[in-house]
């Protein structure tokens, strides 16, 4: 990819007005943005857990040593 092509892609990713000025064919030719929204289905979201909610435990132990910090 040439520098001008890279500049075109980066500008399209970063500048909404520039992106909107592109034809549908030009938009379709763009690679997916690495910052594109990530969609997770409900099954994946249900499997995600956060900390235990006990900040004192997390703060009192070295990172990664308490189950709630993992």
N, C-alpha and C positions, 0 to 999 in steps of 0.2 A: 504494500500500500504506500503510495507516495505521500509526501508531506502535505500536499494540498488536499488529498483524500482524507487524511487523518484530521486535518483542520476542519474539513466539512463535517465529518462525523462528530467530532467533539463539539463543534458549534451547534449542531442539530440536537445533541444531547443536553447541552447547557442553556440554550437560548430558545425559549418557547415560541417567541415570535418568528425566529428563523425556521424552526421546525414546522410551524403552521404555514409558512410560505412555500414549503416543499409540496410537490405534487404527490398524489397517493403512490405512484410508482417509485418516486424517490424515497418516500418514507419506508416503503416495503423493502427497499434495497439496503437500508441501514441495519447494521448489526444490533442486536439487543443491547441495551444499556446495562452495564454492570450494576447500576444503581436502581434498576427497575424494581417496582414493588414485588415483594415475594408473597405468594399466596400459599397458605397452609390449610389443609382440610381439617375438619373438626376432629378426626381421629388423632392426627398429629398434635393438635392443640391440647386435646385431653391428656396426652401423655407428657406434656411439658410441666415441670414443677419448678417452683421458685425456692427461695430460702425458707427456713423454718419460721421466719418472722421474729425470731429472738435475736435482736441485734447485739445484745450483750454477749451472747455465746459466740457469735461470729467475730465480734471485736476482741474478745478475750483469747481467742485461739489463733495460731498462725493460719494464714490462708490455706484452704484445702484440707485442714486437719479436722474440722468439724463437719458432720453430715449436712448441716444447714448451709455451709459455705460452698458446698460442691454443686 
